[in-house]
Structures are given as structure tokens and as C-alpha cells.
Amino acid sequence: MKNTFNIIIILLMSVLGMSCSGNRQSKPDPVSHEVGIAYMNLETGEVLAYNAQTMFHAASTMKTPVMLQLFRMRDRGVIDLNNRVLVSNQFTSIADGSLFSLPIHSEADKILYPSLGKFLSYSELIEKMITKSSNLATNILFEYARADSISKTMREIGASGILVMRGVEDLNAYRIGLNNVTSAYGMMKVMEAVYRSELVADSSRQEMQEILKRQAYNKMIPAGLPQDVVVAHKTGSITRIAHDAALVFPPDAAPFVLVILTRGWDDQGEAQRVGARITTEVYDYHLGKLDRTDIVIPDLLEQVSPSTEAP
């Protein structure tokens, strides 16, 4: 890992309008499907990117920066993650200071709502925020992590393109365009930090990775990989948005980061299958089975039959 920055190949496709094959796209996607991709070999430091600086709504991928900030606070002695906090459903809008609550139907499987009025530890809330993507846990934790502190940490790890400014379902903020956003490159830097940033202790990095490995939603990046590959990742989805950001641990090769952001698919299942196809190509490249020029992203954005989805 000492050679991390010895090999850096950054292909800024969002600027050049090119595929990973190096060929300029002949025409825009008629159905406005869009992806942002970033890959980093965590041993050599090699980076491949496609539309990696393009901004997307972050959806639930913003929960990983929140987790990173909380572990950093733990390591600095600011909080004890074993301490218990009240599970409340009342939050302050960043738009106008008004109070809002999350609709109960936003967590139909009752991830956390049965605990309203009770006390849970930060650690328990982090687990629910990441593995089950609990929005209620996220908003509770966000008020402790604080947007300004998260932004400072993002700058320190070089995660340009990430802005985590509010909790979930802050509709007043949403209506005036105040949204959490990310780029594939920025989220790649977040995942790299989870793997090796010195801003947090080694024990914290290990804990975060173990939490991410317990992710319950596995239909994009994990679906494009062999079953013996370990994946620590966080997904995110809202209307016409489906993302995945992962640390990938092949059994006989160096670990790597892969971030896939998608926008424009009405069918999230289709977007996930496209992401799985991209993952398979990137994995084969990582193992040396493909050259960089063999990966032609526009070809991978074509519709995918549900029958091709990996189990």
C-alpha cells in the first residue's frame, strides 16, 4: 500500500464525453440514462473513471460519510458509541428551522419505529442506518455528526463532489433545491478512507468495514461478482436513482473500490442489472482478464433481461 499513488490513471470521461475504450460517444443516450463510475486499485493506486465528476443525488450513499464522521468523533474522544440516545422522530429543517417528522411508511418493515421513545446506542443506530438503510436512524445520527463537521472531513480526505447538508425527508429543503449530492470520484474517496484513512483508528476502519459487509441490499455490485468475493458496501436509491459504493475483496487479488451511480432508469431493477454488468467487466479488468479498452460503458447501458441477473 506504500505504492498507493505510484500509478494513477484518471480518465475524466464527464469532461471528454468518452467511453473507457477511449472512443468518443457518437450520440447521446436517447432515454437519458446516465452513470458515473469510479474504480481504485487499493494496492497500486490505479484509478479508472467514467463521468466520475458528474454530480448525482446521493440518496442513501450519504450515510457512509455520516458513519465515517461518527467514528472519527469516537476516536477523538467526542462521543462514546456505546452511549445511548433517545429515538425520536422530530427534526429541524435546514431550510427554515421548522420541525418535521419522517412518515412511518418510509420504513415499512419497521426497522426502528418500534423503538420510538426508547434509548439505543450510537452503535445500534449506525448498524441500522447502514445495513438496513434506516432513515430514522440516519436523521438521529446526523444531528450529532453535523453537516459542517462532515464537510470538513470530506475535504480532508479529498472527497470532492460530496455535499452532505441535511437529513432525509427534509421536504422544505428539498423544495428549494437543498439536497445531498455526490460524484463517483468523491464517493470513491470516502470508501478509500473507510479502508485506510489515518483520520480514524485502525480499529474503527475495521468496524466500519464489518458493518458495510452486513449490508442487506445486494442487487448491484455484489450481483456482478463471484459468490466467494467479499463486498463491504452501501447502496442508495430514490426515484430514478440507484447507486452502490463498495470495497471489494477478491480472494486472490488486491482489494479495490468500485462506485457505480445511475440516473434515469424508471425500473430500479434494470439499473441494478446494468450496475451488475459493469461490475463484472471491472472485476475481469482487475484480474487482468480484460484490457481497459475492452470496457465500453455505452454498450453496458443497454437494457438487460431480468434473466441475466446474478443470484
Sine and cosine of phi, psi and omega as CSV:
sin_phi,cos_phi,sin_psi,cos_psi,sin_omega,cos_omega
0.00,0.00,-0.17,0.99,0.05,-1.00
-0.92,0.38,-0.33,0.94,-0.01,-1.00
-1.00,-0.08,0.37,0.93,-0.15,-0.99
-0.77,0.64,-0.70,0.72,-0.13,-0.99
-0.97,-0.25,0.27,0.96,0.00,-1.00
-0.95,0.31,-0.53,0.85,-0.02,-1.00
-0.82,-0.57,0.94,-0.35,0.02,-1.00
-0.76,-0.65,0.90,-0.44,0.04,-1.00
-0.86,-0.52,0.99,-0.15,-0.05,-1.00
-0.96,-0.30,0.90,-0.44,-0.01,-1.00
-0.96,-0.27,0.98,-0.19,-0.11,-0.99
-0.99,0.10,0.99,0.16,-0.11,-0.99
-0.93,0.38,-0.44,0.90,-0.01,-1.00
-0.91,0.42,-0.44,0.90,0.02,-1.00
-1.00,0.05,-0.67,0.75,-0.11,-0.99
-1.00,0.05,-0.29,0.96,-0.04,-1.00
0.90,0.43,0.61,0.79,-0.10,-1.00
-0.89,-0.45,0.38,-0.93,0.15,-0.99
-1.00,0.04,0.14,-0.99,0.02,-1.00
-0.92,0.40,-0.22,0.98,0.06,-1.00
-0.98,0.20,-0.19,0.98,-0.03,-1.00
1.00,0.01,0.07,1.00,-0.02,-1.00
-0.99,-0.16,0.72,-0.70,0.02,-1.00
-0.92,0.40,0.66,-0.75,0.02,-1.00
-0.91,0.42,0.71,-0.71,-0.09,-1.00
-0.97,0.23,-0.46,0.89,-0.01,-1.00
-0.37,-0.93,0.45,-0.90,0.01,-1.00
-0.94,0.34,0.41,-0.91,0.03,-1.00
-0.91,0.42,0.88,-0.47,-0.10,-1.00
-0.92,0.40,-0.33,0.94,-0.02,-1.00
-0.96,-0.29,0.26,0.97,0.12,-0.99
0.86,0.51,0.58,0.81,0.14,-0.99
-0.99,0.15,0.69,-0.72,-0.10,-1.00
-0.63,-0.77,0.63,-0.77,0.06,-1.00
-0.73,-0.68,0.47,-0.88,0.19,-0.98
-0.81,-0.58,0.75,-0.66,-0.11,-0.99
-0.73,-0.69,0.67,-0.74,0.12,-0.99
-0.62,-0.79,0.72,-0.69,0.00,-1.00
-0.79,-0.62,0.67,-0.75,0.11,-0.99
-0.68,-0.73,0.82,-0.58,0.15,-0.99
-0.98,0.22,0.89,-0.45,-0.12,-0.99
-0.98,0.22,-0.05,1.00,0.08,-1.00
-0.99,-0.15,-0.71,0.70,-0.05,-1.00
-1.00,-0.08,-0.39,0.92,-0.08,-1.00
1.00,0.06,0.03,1.00,0.01,-1.00
-0.88,0.48,0.69,-0.73,0.02,-1.00
-0.81,-0.58,0.74,-0.67,0.16,-0.99
-0.87,-0.49,0.62,-0.79,-0.07,-1.00
-0.56,-0.83,0.49,-0.87,0.06,-1.00
-0.62,-0.78,0.88,-0.48,-0.07,-1.00
0.77,0.63,0.58,0.81,-0.17,-0.98
-0.96,0.28,-0.28,0.96,0.03,-1.00
-0.98,-0.19,-0.02,1.00,0.02,-1.00
-0.94,0.35,0.68,-0.74,-0.05,-1.00
-1.00,0.03,0.69,-0.73,0.05,-1.00
-0.79,-0.61,0.44,-0.90,0.23,-0.97
-0.86,0.52,0.75,-0.66,-0.12,-0.99
-0.96,0.29,-0.41,0.91,-0.12,-0.99
0.75,0.67,-0.63,-0.77,-0.12,-0.99
-0.99,0.14,0.00,1.00,0.11,-0.99
-0.91,0.41,-0.33,0.94,0.03,-1.00
-0.91,0.42,-0.23,0.97,-0.04,-1.00
-0.96,0.29,-0.42,0.91,0.06,-1.00
-0.93,0.37,-0.71,0.70,0.13,-0.99
-0.85,0.53,-0.58,0.81,0.06,-1.00
-0.89,0.46,-0.72,0.70,0.03,-1.00
-0.87,0.49,-0.72,0.69,-0.01,-1.00
-0.85,0.53,-0.68,0.74,0.00,-1.00
-0.90,0.43,-0.65,0.76,-0.01,-1.00
-0.91,0.42,-0.65,0.76,0.05,-1.00
-0.93,0.37,-0.58,0.82,0.08,-1.00
-0.89,0.45,-0.67,0.75,0.04,-1.00
-0.89,0.46,-0.63,0.78,0.04,-1.00
-0.88,0.48,-0.71,0.70,-0.04,-1.00
-0.93,0.38,-0.41,0.91,0.03,-1.00
-1.00,-0.03,0.06,1.00,0.04,-1.00
0.98,0.18,0.26,0.97,-0.03,-1.00
-0.98,0.19,-0.63,0.77,0.01,-1.00
-0.69,-0.72,0.34,-0.94,0.14,-0.99
-0.93,-0.38,0.89,-0.46,-0.08,-1.00
-0.92,0.38,-0.17,0.98,0.09,-1.00
-1.00,0.06,-0.21,0.98,0.05,-1.00
-0.91,0.41,0.48,-0.88,-0.07,-1.00
-0.97,-0.25,0.62,-0.78,0.01,-1.00
-0.80,-0.60,0.40,-0.91,-0.04,-1.00
-0.95,0.32,0.73,-0.68,0.10,-1.00
-1.00,0.07,0.97,-0.23,-0.05,-1.00
-0.84,-0.55,0.44,-0.90,0.01,-1.00
-0.88,-0.48,0.81,0.59,0.07,-1.00
-0.61,-0.79,0.81,-0.59,-0.12,-0.99
-0.67,-0.74,0.27,-0.96,-0.07,-1.00
-0.96,-0.29,0.80,-0.60,0.02,-1.00
-0.94,0.33,0.67,-0.74,0.06,-1.00
-0.97,0.23,-0.19,0.98,-0.04,-1.00
-0.97,0.24,-0.71,0.71,-0.13,-0.99
-0.57,-0.82,0.11,0.99,0.02,-1.00
0.98,0.18,0.06,1.00,0.02,-1.00
-0.96,0.29,0.35,-0.94,0.02,-1.00
-1.00,-0.02,0.56,-0.83,0.07,-1.00
-0.57,-0.82,0.34,-0.94,0.05,-1.00
-0.79,-0.61,0.40,-0.91,0.07,-1.00
-0.99,0.14,0.67,-0.74,0.08,-1.00
-0.92,0.40,0.67,-0.74,-0.05,-1.00
-0.87,0.50,-0.54,0.84,-0.03,-1.00
-0.92,0.38,-0.18,0.98,0.02,-1.00
-0.94,0.34,-0.25,0.97,0.10,-1.00
-0.74,-0.67,0.96,0.28,-0.14,-0.99
-0.86,0.50,-0.46,0.89,-0.01,-1.00
-1.00,0.05,0.18,0.98,0.10,-0.99
0.84,0.54,0.76,0.65,-0.01,-1.00
-0.85,0.52,-0.72,0.70,-0.12,-0.99
-0.74,-0.67,-0.31,0.95,-0.09,-1.00
-0.85,0.53,-0.53,0.85,0.07,-1.00
-0.89,0.46,-0.27,0.96,-0.02,-1.00
-1.00,-0.09,0.11,0.99,0.02,-1.00
-0.83,0.56,0.73,-0.68,-0.01,-1.00
1.00,0.07,-0.09,1.00,0.03,-1.00
-0.98,-0.22,0.07,-1.00,0.01,-1.00
-0.91,-0.41,0.76,-0.64,0.08,-1.00
-0.80,-0.60,0.42,-0.91,0.00,-1.00
-0.97,0.25,0.37,-0.93,0.12,-0.99
-0.81,0.58,-0.67,0.74,-0.04,-1.00
-0.88,0.48,-0.66,0.75,0.02,-1.00
-0.90,0.43,-0.63,0.78,0.00,-1.00
-0.94,0.35,-0.63,0.78,0.05,-1.00
-0.88,0.48,-0.69,0.73,0.02,-1.00
-0.84,0.54,-0.71,0.70,-0.01,-1.00
-0.94,0.33,-0.58,0.81,0.01,-1.00
-0.90,0.45,-0.65,0.76,-0.08,-1.00
-1.00,0.03,-0.81,0.59,-0.15,-0.99
-0.96,0.28,-0.58,0.82,0.00,-1.00
-0.92,-0.38,0.02,1.00,0.04,-1.00
0.84,0.54,0.64,0.76,0.00,-1.00
-0.90,0.44,0.86,-0.51,0.05,-1.00
-0.95,0.31,-0.56,0.83,0.01,-1.00
-0.91,0.41,-0.70,0.71,0.06,-1.00
-0.87,0.49,-0.64,0.77,-0.01,-1.00
-0.87,0.49,-0.74,0.67,-0.05,-1.00
-0.92,0.40,-0.59,0.81,0.06,-1.00
-0.89,0.45,-0.74,0.68,-0.04,-1.00
-0.94,0.34,-0.57,0.82,-0.03,-1.00
-0.87,0.49,-0.58,0.82,-0.02,-1.00
-0.94,0.35,-0.35,0.94,0.09,-1.00
-1.00,-0.01,-0.62,0.79,-0.03,-1.00
-0.94,0.34,-0.63,0.78,0.06,-1.00
0.94,0.34,0.72,-0.70,-0.06,-1.00
-0.87,0.49,-0.66,0.75,-0.05,-1.00
-0.92,0.40,-0.60,0.80,0.03,-1.00
-0.94,0.34,-0.64,0.77,0.05,-1.00
-0.88,0.47,-0.69,0.72,0.00,-1.00
-0.88,0.48,-0.64,0.76,0.02,-1.00
-0.89,0.45,-0.68,0.73,0.03,-1.00
-0.90,0.43,-0.64,0.77,0.03,-1.00
-0.87,0.49,-0.66,0.75,0.04,-1.00
-0.89,0.45,-0.64,0.76,-0.06,-1.00
-0.93,0.37,-0.49,0.87,0.01,-1.00
-1.00,-0.07,0.03,1.00,0.03,-1.00
0.97,0.23,0.43,0.90,-0.05,-1.00
-1.00,0.05,0.91,0.40,0.04,-1.00
-0.91,0.42,0.59,-0.81,0.00,-1.00
1.00,-0.06,0.01,1.00,0.05,-1.00
-0.94,-0.34,0.78,-0.63,0.07,-1.00
-0.70,-0.71,0.94,-0.35,0.05,-1.00
-0.94,-0.33,0.98,-0.20,-0.13,-0.99
-0.91,-0.40,-0.25,0.97,-0.07,-1.00
-0.45,-0.89,0.22,-0.97,0.10,-1.00
-0.98,0.17,-0.19,-0.98,-0.07,-1.00
-1.00,0.00,0.56,-0.83,0.08,-1.00
0.90,0.43,0.47,0.88,0.14,-0.99
-0.99,0.12,1.00,0.10,-0.17,-0.99
-0.93,0.37,-0.55,0.84,0.04,-1.00
-0.90,0.44,-0.63,0.78,0.07,-1.00
-0.93,0.36,-0.67,0.75,0.00,-1.00
-0.86,0.51,-0.66,0.75,-0.07,-1.00
-0.91,0.42,-0.40,0.91,0.01,-1.00
-0.95,-0.30,0.27,0.96,0.14,-0.99
0.99,0.12,0.31,0.95,0.04,-1.00
-1.00,-0.03,0.99,-0.12,-0.10,-0.99
-0.78,-0.63,0.44,-0.90,0.15,-0.99
-0.97,0.25,0.75,-0.66,-0.04,-1.00
-0.75,-0.66,0.35,-0.94,0.05,-1.00
-0.49,-0.87,0.39,-0.92,0.23,-0.97
-0.93,-0.37,0.31,-0.95,0.05,-1.00
-0.89,0.45,-0.63,0.77,0.00,-1.00
-0.90,0.44,-0.71,0.71,0.00,-1.00
-0.88,0.48,-0.69,0.73,0.00,-1.00
-0.94,0.35,-0.50,0.87,0.11,-0.99
-0.87,0.50,-0.66,0.75,0.00,-1.00
-0.93,0.37,-0.54,0.84,0.08,-1.00
-0.90,0.44,-0.73,0.68,-0.02,-1.00
-0.92,0.40,-0.60,0.80,0.09,-1.00
-0.87,0.49,-0.65,0.76,0.01,-1.00
-0.90,0.44,-0.63,0.78,0.05,-1.00
-0.87,0.48,-0.52,0.86,-0.02,-1.00
-0.98,0.17,-0.65,0.76,-0.16,-0.99
-0.51,-0.86,0.18,0.98,-0.02,-1.00
-0.91,0.41,0.68,-0.73,0.05,-1.00
-0.99,0.13,0.02,1.00,0.09,-1.00
-0.95,0.33,-0.31,0.95,0.05,-1.00
-0.79,-0.62,0.39,-0.92,-0.02,-1.00
-0.93,0.36,0.39,-0.92,0.05,-1.00
-0.84,0.54,-0.63,0.78,0.01,-1.00
-0.90,0.44,-0.58,0.81,0.03,-1.00
-0.93,0.36,-0.65,0.76,0.05,-1.00
-0.87,0.49,-0.68,0.73,0.01,-1.00
-0.90,0.44,-0.67,0.74,0.01,-1.00
-0.89,0.46,-0.70,0.72,0.00,-1.00
-0.89,0.45,-0.67,0.74,0.02,-1.00
-0.89,0.46,-0.65,0.76,0.01,-1.00
-0.91,0.42,-0.62,0.78,0.05,-1.00
-0.89,0.46,-0.73,0.69,-0.01,-1.00
-0.90,0.44,-0.50,0.86,0.04,-1.00
-0.93,0.37,-0.36,0.93,0.00,-1.00
-1.00,0.00,0.20,0.98,0.02,-1.00
-0.78,0.62,0.75,-0.67,-0.08,-1.00
-1.00,0.08,-0.30,0.95,-0.10,-0.99
-0.94,-0.34,0.90,-0.43,-0.24,-0.97
-0.73,-0.69,0.62,0.79,-0.12,-0.99
-0.99,-0.14,0.02,1.00,0.02,-1.00
-0.92,-0.39,-1.00,-0.01,-0.08,-1.00
-0.88,0.48,-0.76,0.65,0.01,-1.00
-0.86,0.51,-0.52,0.85,-0.04,-1.00
-0.93,0.36,-0.32,0.95,0.01,-1.00
-0.99,-0.13,0.15,0.99,-0.08,-1.00
-0.87,-0.49,0.41,-0.91,0.12,-0.99
-0.87,0.50,0.44,-0.90,-0.11,-0.99
-0.92,0.38,-0.34,0.94,-0.02,-1.00
-1.00,0.04,0.07,1.00,0.03,-1.00
-1.00,0.00,0.80,-0.59,0.01,-1.00
-1.00,0.09,0.71,-0.70,-0.03,-1.00
-0.79,-0.62,0.78,-0.62,0.13,-0.99
-0.92,-0.38,0.92,-0.38,-0.20,-0.98
-0.46,-0.89,0.24,-0.97,0.08,-1.00
-0.71,-0.70,0.80,-0.60,0.04,-1.00
-1.00,-0.08,0.15,-0.99,0.10,-1.00
-0.34,-0.94,0.71,-0.71,0.01,-1.00
-0.46,-0.89,0.66,-0.75,0.22,-0.98
-0.63,-0.77,-0.18,-0.98,-0.01,-1.00
-0.84,0.54,0.84,-0.54,0.05,-1.00
0.89,0.46,0.35,0.94,0.05,-1.00
-0.74,-0.67,0.74,-0.68,0.11,-0.99
-0.52,-0.86,0.86,-0.52,-0.08,-1.00
-0.79,-0.61,0.30,-0.95,0.20,-0.98
-0.45,-0.89,0.68,-0.74,0.01,-1.00
-0.72,-0.69,0.84,-0.54,-0.24,-0.97
-0.67,-0.75,0.51,-0.86,0.35,-0.94
-0.99,-0.16,0.81,-0.58,-0.08,-1.00
-0.90,-0.43,0.76,-0.65,-0.07,-1.00
-0.87,-0.49,1.00,0.05,0.06,-1.00
-0.91,0.42,0.51,-0.86,-0.05,-1.00
-0.92,0.39,-0.48,0.88,-0.10,-1.00
-0.75,-0.66,0.54,0.84,0.01,-1.00
-0.45,-0.89,0.17,-0.99,0.00,-1.00
-0.90,0.43,0.51,-0.86,0.10,-0.99
-0.94,0.34,0.37,-0.93,0.05,-1.00
-0.53,-0.85,0.31,-0.95,0.10,-0.99
-0.99,-0.17,0.66,-0.75,0.15,-0.99
-0.68,-0.74,0.80,-0.60,0.07,-1.00
-0.84,-0.54,0.78,-0.63,0.06,-1.00
-0.80,-0.61,0.89,-0.46,0.06,-1.00
-0.93,-0.37,0.70,-0.71,0.00,-1.00
-0.76,-0.65,0.49,-0.87,0.02,-1.00
-0.53,-0.85,0.67,-0.74,0.15,-0.99
0.94,-0.34,-0.19,0.98,0.03,-1.00
-1.00,0.09,0.83,-0.55,0.07,-1.00
-0.94,0.35,-0.55,0.84,0.01,-1.00
-0.99,-0.11,0.95,-0.31,-0.01,-1.00
-0.90,0.44,-0.53,0.85,0.05,-1.00
-0.87,0.49,-0.62,0.78,0.03,-1.00
-0.92,0.38,-0.68,0.74,0.04,-1.00
-0.87,0.49,-0.64,0.77,0.01,-1.00
-0.91,0.41,-0.62,0.79,0.02,-1.00
-0.93,0.38,-0.60,0.80,0.10,-1.00
-0.88,0.47,-0.70,0.71,0.04,-1.00
-0.87,0.49,-0.61,0.79,0.03,-1.00
-0.91,0.40,-0.63,0.78,0.04,-1.00
-0.90,0.44,-0.69,0.72,0.03,-1.00
-0.87,0.49,-0.68,0.74,0.01,-1.00
-0.85,0.53,-0.71,0.71,-0.01,-1.00
-0.87,0.50,-0.68,0.73,0.02,-1.00
-0.91,0.42,-0.70,0.71,-0.01,-1.00
-0.90,0.43,-0.63,0.77,0.02,-1.00
-0.89,0.46,-0.69,0.73,0.03,-1.00
-0.90,0.43,-0.60,0.80,0.08,-1.00
-0.90,0.44,-0.70,0.72,-0.02,-1.00
-0.87,0.50,-0.58,0.82,-0.01,-1.00
-1.00,0.09,-0.02,1.00,0.01,-1.00
1.00,0.08,0.20,0.98,-0.02,-1.00
-1.00,0.07,-0.32,0.95,0.03,-1.00
-0.77,-0.64,0.47,-0.88,0.19,-0.98
-1.00,0.04,0.32,-0.95,0.03,-1.00
-0.84,0.54,-0.61,0.79,-0.05,-1.00
-0.95,0.32,-0.18,0.98,0.05,-1.00
-0.98,0.19,-0.28,0.96,-0.05,-1.00
-1.00,-0.05,0.96,-0.29,-0.01,-1.00
-0.92,-0.39,0.99,-0.14,-0.15,-0.99
-0.85,0.53,-0.72,0.70,-0.01,-1.00
-0.82,0.58,-0.56,0.83,0.03,-1.00
-0.91,0.41,-0.48,0.88,-0.04,-1.00
-0.99,0.11,-0.14,0.99,-0.01,-1.00
-1.00,0.01,-0.05,1.00,0.03,-1.00
-0.91,0.41,0.39,-0.92,-0.03,-1.00
-0.85,0.53,0.61,-0.79,-0.03,-1.00
-0.89,-0.45,0.76,-0.65,0.04,-1.00
-0.91,0.40,0.67,-0.74,0.04,-1.00
-0.81,0.59,-0.44,0.90,-0.04,-1.00
-0.93,0.37,-0.28,0.96,-0.02,-1.00
-1.00,0.03,-0.07,1.00,-0.04,-1.00
-0.94,0.35,0.75,-0.66,0.03,-1.00
-0.93,0.37,0.51,-0.86,-0.02,-1.00
-0.93,0.36,0.00,0.00,0.00,0.00
